[in-house]
Amino acid sequence: MVLMDVRLPDTNGLILTKKMKKINPQIIIIAQTAYASGDDIKACFEAGCNNYISKPIIREKLLQMINNSFEKAII
């Protein structure tokens, strides 16, 4: 599982997500972003992210999202 920041200093997390999904399509990637507009969320899913969470991150929400991601992966 990867918790991918969308805005990185030297690159874009969505570009990295696409590259990682080409190597391993089964990898679970959750995008984290301070930008949670409809277009930003859509871009996350189009890049291959399995889910997204907006900043500031609420610990309980993230833990539940991680748990749900692994439950779906097992089924």
VMD Tcl script that builds the backbone (N, CA, C; Angstrom):
set m [mol new atoms 225]
animate dup $m
set s [atomselect $m all]
$s set {name element resname resid chain x y z} {
  {N N MET 1 A 0.841 -1.174 0.000}
  {CA C MET 1 A 0.000 0.000 0.000}
  {C C MET 1 A 0.883 1.232 0.000}
  {N N VAL 2 A 0.423 2.236 -0.742}
  {CA C VAL 2 A 1.137 3.506 -0.827}
  {C C VAL 2 A 0.181 4.635 -0.463}
  {N N LEU 3 A 0.642 5.514 0.410}
  {CA C LEU 3 A -0.069 6.751 0.695}
  {C C LEU 3 A 0.658 7.823 -0.117}
  {N N MET 4 A 0.081 8.197 -1.249}
  {CA C MET 4 A 0.750 9.047 -2.226}
  {C C MET 4 A 0.300 10.495 -2.108}
  {N N ASP 5 A 1.259 11.367 -1.862}
  {CA C ASP 5 A 0.964 12.798 -1.862}
  {C C ASP 5 A 0.864 13.248 -3.319}
  {N N VAL 6 A -0.167 13.964 -3.655}
  {CA C VAL 6 A -0.367 14.394 -5.032}
  {C C VAL 6 A 0.647 15.457 -5.432}
  {N N ARG 7 A 0.903 16.397 -4.563}
  {CA C ARG 7 A 1.842 17.491 -4.860}
  {C C ARG 7 A 3.176 17.204 -4.170}
  {N N LEU 8 A 4.174 16.869 -4.975}
  {CA C LEU 8 A 5.512 16.583 -4.462}
  {C C LEU 8 A 6.483 17.637 -4.979}
  {N N PRO 9 A 7.585 17.849 -4.262}
  {CA C PRO 9 A 8.508 18.923 -4.658}
  {C C PRO 9 A 9.092 18.772 -6.067}
  {N N ASP 10 A 9.488 17.561 -6.435}
  {CA C ASP 10 A 10.176 17.370 -7.708}
  {C C ASP 10 A 9.339 16.702 -8.791}
  {N N THR 11 A 8.165 16.232 -8.435}
  {CA C THR 11 A 7.328 15.528 -9.407}
  {C C THR 11 A 5.869 15.606 -8.978}
  {N N ASN 12 A 5.049 14.898 -9.680}
  {CA C ASN 12 A 3.618 14.866 -9.418}
  {C C ASN 12 A 3.250 13.452 -8.978}
  {N N GLY 13 A 2.558 13.331 -7.866}
  {CA C GLY 13 A 2.180 12.029 -7.350}
  {C C GLY 13 A 1.297 11.227 -8.285}
  {N N LEU 14 A 0.524 11.903 -9.125}
  {CA C LEU 14 A -0.340 11.175 -10.051}
  {C C LEU 14 A 0.474 10.542 -11.173}
  {N N ILE 15 A 1.548 11.193 -11.580}
  {CA C ILE 15 A 2.452 10.597 -12.572}
  {C C ILE 15 A 3.108 9.358 -11.984}
  {N N LEU 16 A 3.563 9.466 -10.741}
  {CA C LEU 16 A 4.165 8.310 -10.073}
  {C C LEU 16 A 3.159 7.176 -9.909}
  {N N THR 17 A 1.920 7.523 -9.614}
  {CA C THR 17 A 0.873 6.505 -9.476}
  {C C THR 17 A 0.720 5.721 -10.771}
  {N N LYS 18 A 0.654 6.410 -11.891}
  {CA C LYS 18 A 0.530 5.731 -13.191}
  {C C LYS 18 A 1.697 4.783 -13.431}
  {N N LYS 19 A 2.899 5.226 -13.117}
  {CA C LYS 19 A 4.083 4.387 -13.305}
  {C C LYS 19 A 4.041 3.162 -12.404}
  {N N MET 20 A 3.646 3.357 -11.150}
  {CA C MET 20 A 3.583 2.244 -10.205}
  {C C MET 20 A 2.517 1.234 -10.603}
  {N N LYS 21 A 1.386 1.716 -11.097}
  {CA C LYS 21 A 0.304 0.815 -11.512}
  {C C LYS 21 A 0.695 0.004 -12.748}
  {N N LYS 22 A 1.558 0.566 -13.617}
  {CA C LYS 22 A 2.048 -0.198 -14.771}
  {C C LYS 22 A 2.916 -1.363 -14.310}
  {N N ILE 23 A 3.708 -1.106 -13.276}
  {CA C ILE 23 A 4.595 -2.145 -12.748}
  {C C ILE 23 A 3.809 -3.179 -11.952}
  {N N ASN 24 A 2.872 -2.708 -11.127}
  {CA C ASN 24 A 2.084 -3.600 -10.273}
  {C C ASN 24 A 0.648 -3.100 -10.198}
  {N N PRO 25 A -0.215 -3.594 -11.096}
  {CA C PRO 25 A -1.608 -3.131 -11.117}
  {C C PRO 25 A -2.388 -3.427 -9.836}
  {N N GLN 26 A -1.901 -4.361 -9.029}
  {CA C GLN 26 A -2.616 -4.751 -7.806}
  {C C GLN 26 A -2.300 -3.863 -6.610}
  {N N ILE 27 A -1.292 -3.016 -6.739}
  {CA C ILE 27 A -0.895 -2.179 -5.607}
  {C C ILE 27 A -2.029 -1.223 -5.225}
  {N N ILE 28 A -2.230 -1.059 -3.953}
  {CA C ILE 28 A -3.260 -0.154 -3.449}
  {C C ILE 28 A -2.616 1.208 -3.220}
  {N N ILE 29 A -3.179 2.238 -3.846}
  {CA C ILE 29 A -2.647 3.590 -3.705}
  {C C ILE 29 A -3.764 4.515 -3.238}
  {N N ILE 30 A -3.525 5.170 -2.115}
  {CA C ILE 30 A -4.444 6.172 -1.593}
  {C C ILE 30 A -3.778 7.529 -1.788}
  {N N ALA 31 A -4.427 8.397 -2.523}
  {CA C ALA 31 A -3.900 9.740 -2.743}
  {C C ALA 31 A -4.225 10.607 -1.540}
  {N N GLN 32 A -3.267 11.409 -1.142}
  {CA C GLN 32 A -3.522 12.410 -0.109}
  {C C GLN 32 A -3.284 13.772 -0.734}
  {N N THR 33 A -4.238 14.651 -0.536}
  {CA C THR 33 A -4.154 15.951 -1.180}
  {C C THR 33 A -4.858 17.025 -0.360}
  {N N ALA 34 A -4.346 18.215 -0.448}
  {CA C ALA 34 A -5.006 19.360 0.179}
  {C C ALA 34 A -6.075 19.916 -0.749}
  {N N TYR 35 A -6.052 19.457 -1.990}
  {CA C TYR 35 A -6.987 19.937 -3.007}
  {C C TYR 35 A -8.045 18.868 -3.220}
  {N N ALA 36 A -9.260 19.142 -2.805}
  {CA C ALA 36 A -10.305 18.121 -2.852}
  {C C ALA 36 A -11.486 18.556 -3.700}
  {N N SER 37 A -11.218 19.298 -4.776}
  {CA C SER 37 A -12.318 19.658 -5.669}
  {C C SER 37 A -12.712 18.430 -6.480}
  {N N GLY 38 A -13.831 18.497 -7.120}
  {CA C GLY 38 A -14.305 17.391 -7.942}
  {C C GLY 38 A -13.311 17.007 -9.021}
  {N N ASP 39 A -12.686 18.002 -9.647}
  {CA C ASP 39 A -11.708 17.724 -10.699}
  {C C ASP 39 A -10.462 17.043 -10.135}
  {N N ASP 40 A -10.022 17.465 -8.947}
  {CA C ASP 40 A -8.849 16.858 -8.330}
  {C C ASP 40 A -9.120 15.406 -7.952}
  {N N ILE 41 A -10.287 15.156 -7.413}
  {CA C ILE 41 A -10.656 13.789 -7.029}
  {C C ILE 41 A -10.742 12.915 -8.277}
  {N N LYS 42 A -11.351 13.430 -9.324}
  {CA C LYS 42 A -11.463 12.691 -10.583}
  {C C LYS 42 A -10.077 12.358 -11.135}
  {N N ALA 43 A -9.152 13.313 -11.073}
  {CA C ALA 43 A -7.793 13.096 -11.570}
  {C C ALA 43 A -7.095 11.984 -10.785}
  {N N CYS 44 A -7.353 11.902 -9.493}
  {CA C CYS 44 A -6.759 10.840 -8.670}
  {C C CYS 44 A -7.216 9.468 -9.155}
  {N N PHE 45 A -8.504 9.323 -9.362}
  {CA C PHE 45 A -9.028 8.033 -9.815}
  {C C PHE 45 A -8.589 7.726 -11.240}
  {N N GLU 46 A -8.539 8.725 -12.093}
  {CA C GLU 46 A -8.092 8.506 -13.467}
  {C C GLU 46 A -6.631 8.073 -13.520}
  {N N ALA 47 A -5.829 8.530 -12.573}
  {CA C ALA 47 A -4.418 8.148 -12.522}
  {C C ALA 47 A -4.242 6.718 -12.016}
  {N N GLY 48 A -5.286 6.175 -11.382}
  {CA C GLY 48 A -5.216 4.806 -10.889}
  {C C GLY 48 A -5.275 4.667 -9.385}
  {N N CYS 49 A -5.453 5.757 -8.681}
  {CA C CYS 49 A -5.570 5.677 -7.227}
  {C C CYS 49 A -6.826 4.897 -6.859}
  {N N ASN 50 A -6.717 4.124 -5.804}
  {CA C ASN 50 A -7.860 3.350 -5.338}
  {C C ASN 50 A -8.797 4.180 -4.477}
  {N N ASN 51 A -8.239 5.225 -3.862}
  {CA C ASN 51 A -9.038 6.097 -3.019}
  {C C ASN 51 A -8.259 7.385 -2.798}
  {N N TYR 52 A -8.863 8.324 -2.113}
  {CA C TYR 52 A -8.189 9.582 -1.801}
  {C C TYR 52 A -8.653 10.050 -0.434}
  {N N ILE 53 A -7.800 10.853 0.177}
  {CA C ILE 53 A -8.144 11.474 1.452}
  {C C ILE 53 A -7.612 12.902 1.404}
  {N N SER 54 A -8.403 13.823 1.908}
  {CA C SER 54 A -7.976 15.219 1.870}
  {C C SER 54 A -7.304 15.601 3.187}
  {N N LYS 55 A -6.401 16.558 3.074}
  {CA C LYS 55 A -5.707 17.096 4.243}
  {C C LYS 55 A -6.536 18.212 4.845}
  {N N PRO 56 A -6.497 18.420 6.130}
  {CA C PRO 56 A -5.729 17.664 7.100}
  {C C PRO 56 A -6.331 16.267 7.283}
  {N N ILE 57 A -5.466 15.306 7.419}
  {CA C ILE 57 A -5.904 13.904 7.506}
  {C C ILE 57 A -6.404 13.610 8.913}
  {N N ILE 58 A -7.575 13.028 8.966}
  {CA C ILE 58 A -8.159 12.568 10.229}
  {C C ILE 58 A -7.744 11.113 10.402}
  {N N ARG 59 A -7.008 10.865 11.464}
  {CA C ARG 59 A -6.398 9.555 11.701}
  {C C ARG 59 A -7.403 8.408 11.576}
  {N N GLU 60 A -8.538 8.521 12.227}
  {CA C GLU 60 A -9.533 7.455 12.224}
  {C C GLU 60 A -10.056 7.191 10.809}
  {N N LYS 61 A -10.244 8.252 10.051}
  {CA C LYS 61 A -10.727 8.104 8.673}
  {C C LYS 61 A -9.698 7.372 7.825}
  {N N LEU 62 A -8.430 7.732 7.974}
  {CA C LEU 62 A -7.369 7.063 7.221}
  {C C LEU 62 A -7.268 5.592 7.607}
  {N N LEU 63 A -7.301 5.290 8.888}
  {CA C LEU 63 A -7.217 3.901 9.326}
  {C C LEU 63 A -8.385 3.075 8.800}
  {N N GLN 64 A -9.572 3.653 8.794}
  {CA C GLN 64 A -10.729 2.942 8.256}
  {C C GLN 64 A -10.572 2.706 6.754}
  {N N MET 65 A -10.044 3.701 6.048}
  {CA C MET 65 A -9.822 3.580 4.613}
  {C C MET 65 A -8.798 2.475 4.308}
  {N N ILE 66 A -7.738 2.423 5.102}
  {CA C ILE 66 A -6.727 1.376 4.928}
  {C C ILE 66 A -7.352 0.012 5.177}
  {N N ASN 67 A -8.105 -0.113 6.247}
  {CA C ASN 67 A -8.771 -1.372 6.575}
  {C C ASN 67 A -9.706 -1.803 5.442}
  {N N ASN 68 A -10.519 -0.880 4.947}
  {CA C ASN 68 A -11.444 -1.203 3.863}
  {C C ASN 68 A -10.709 -1.623 2.606}
  {N N SER 69 A -9.588 -0.978 2.325}
  {CA C SER 69 A -8.811 -1.308 1.120}
  {C C SER 69 A -8.298 -2.739 1.183}
  {N N PHE 70 A -7.805 -3.154 2.337}
  {CA C PHE 70 A -7.295 -4.510 2.467}
  {C C PHE 70 A -8.427 -5.535 2.470}
  {N N GLU 71 A -9.570 -5.179 3.036}
  {CA C GLU 71 A -10.707 -6.106 2.998}
  {C C GLU 71 A -11.147 -6.339 1.553}
  {N N LYS 72 A -11.188 -5.290 0.753}
  {CA C LYS 72 A -11.558 -5.437 -0.658}
  {C C LYS 72 A -10.521 -6.237 -1.428}
  {N N ALA 73 A -9.256 -6.075 -1.092}
  {CA C ALA 73 A -8.183 -6.786 -1.780}
  {C C ALA 73 A -8.228 -8.287 -1.499}
  {N N ILE 74 A -8.688 -8.651 -0.311}
  {CA C ILE 74 A -8.752 -10.065 0.076}
  {C C ILE 74 A -9.938 -10.770 -0.566}
  {N N ILE 75 A -11.028 -10.054 -0.738}
  {CA C ILE 75 A -12.262 -10.670 -1.263}
  {C C ILE 75 A -12.127 -11.004 -2.708}
}
mol reanalyze $m
mol bondsrecalc $m
mol representation Tube
mol addrep $m
